[in-house]
Amino acid sequence: MYKSTTINIDPALLELLAEASESLSTSRANLIAVLMYFMSRKPHRNLEQKIGIEYQPRSQNPEWRVFHLRLKRAEYNFYQDMRIICKMSISYIIAYAIENHLDEIMKRL
């Protein structure tokens, strides 16, 4: 069974994601799954001081893109758990991972 969801993403980050997925010969959704798994394994932020869910900062670029994801139920639940653990929206987790960890993932793969 699948669950569909959407994320909002800056076009520049979506382009980075597209380029990386093309160079790895994988889909953007698969690369997002790798990024989410990486975020679950790597300490990345000081979470103790956060109270609620943090959302992406507003961008100067008004042209945010909507990206549709079709996830297996277990993947969807994992993404929701990551949202709670990281105290960030799923869109923000993905954007953060692209900005901070995509290069490292590309080197490893």
C-alpha positions as CSV (number, residue, x, y, z in Angstrom):
1,M,0.0,0.0,0.0
2,Y,1.3,3.4,-0.9
3,K,0.8,6.9,0.6
4,S,1.2,10.0,-1.5
5,T,2.5,13.2,-0.1
6,T,4.1,16.4,-1.3
7,I,7.1,18.6,-0.3
8,N,7.8,22.2,-1.0
9,I,11.3,22.8,-2.2
10,D,13.4,25.7,-3.5
11,P,14.0,25.2,-7.3
12,A,17.8,25.4,-6.8
13,L,17.7,22.5,-4.4
14,L,15.4,20.6,-6.7
15,E,17.9,21.1,-9.5
16,L,20.8,19.8,-7.3
17,L,18.7,16.8,-6.4
18,A,17.9,16.2,-10.1
19,E,21.5,16.4,-11.1
20,A,22.7,14.1,-8.3
21,S,20.0,11.5,-9.1
22,E,20.9,11.6,-12.8
23,S,24.6,11.1,-12.1
24,L,23.7,8.2,-9.8
25,S,21.2,6.7,-12.3
26,T,18.5,6.7,-9.7
27,S,15.2,8.5,-9.2
28,R,14.9,11.6,-7.1
29,A,12.5,9.8,-4.7
30,N,15.2,7.1,-4.2
31,L,17.8,9.7,-3.5
32,I,15.5,11.4,-1.0
33,A,15.1,8.1,0.7
34,V,18.9,7.9,1.0
35,L,19.1,11.4,2.3
36,M,16.4,10.6,5.0
37,Y,18.2,7.5,6.0
38,F,21.5,9.4,6.2
39,M,19.8,12.1,8.4
40,S,18.6,9.3,10.7
41,R,22.2,8.0,11.2
42,K,24.2,11.2,11.4
43,P,23.9,13.7,14.3
44,H,23.2,17.0,12.6
45,R,21.7,19.6,14.9
46,N,21.2,20.6,18.5
47,L,17.7,19.3,19.1
48,E,17.4,19.7,22.8
49,Q,16.5,23.4,22.6
50,K,13.7,23.0,20.1
51,I,10.1,23.0,21.2
52,G,8.0,22.5,18.1
53,I,8.3,21.6,14.5
54,E,10.5,24.1,12.6
55,Y,9.7,24.9,9.0
56,Q,11.9,26.1,6.1
57,P,12.9,29.7,6.3
58,R,11.3,31.9,3.7
59,S,13.2,32.2,0.5
60,Q,13.8,35.3,-1.6
61,N,12.7,33.2,-4.6
62,P,8.9,33.1,-4.7
63,E,8.9,30.2,-7.1
64,W,8.9,27.3,-4.7
65,R,8.3,23.9,-6.4
66,V,5.9,21.2,-5.2
67,F,7.4,17.7,-5.5
68,H,5.1,14.7,-5.2
69,L,6.3,11.6,-3.4
70,R,4.7,8.2,-3.5
71,L,5.9,6.3,-0.5
72,K,5.3,2.8,0.9
73,R,3.5,2.9,4.2
74,A,6.7,2.0,6.1
75,E,8.6,4.8,4.4
76,Y,5.9,7.3,5.1
77,N,5.9,6.3,8.8
78,F,9.7,6.6,8.9
79,Y,9.4,10.1,7.4
80,Q,6.8,11.1,10.0
81,D,9.1,9.7,12.7
82,M,12.0,11.7,11.4
83,R,9.8,14.8,11.5
84,I,9.2,14.3,15.2
85,I,12.8,13.3,16.0
86,C,14.4,16.2,14.0
87,K,11.7,18.6,15.0
88,M,11.6,19.8,11.4
89,S,9.0,19.5,8.6
90,I,9.7,16.8,6.1
91,S,10.3,19.4,3.4
92,Y,12.9,21.1,5.7
93,I,14.6,17.8,6.5
94,I,15.0,17.1,2.8
95,A,16.2,20.7,2.1
96,Y,18.6,20.5,5.0
97,A,20.0,17.2,3.9
98,I,20.5,18.4,0.3
99,E,22.3,21.5,1.5
100,N,24.5,19.8,4.1
101,H,24.9,16.2,3.1
102,L,24.4,15.6,-0.6
103,D,28.0,16.1,-1.5
104,E,29.1,13.6,1.2
105,I,26.5,11.1,-0.1
106,M,27.7,11.6,-3.7
107,K,31.3,10.8,-2.6
108,R,30.2,7.6,-0.8
109,L,28.1,6.3,-3.6
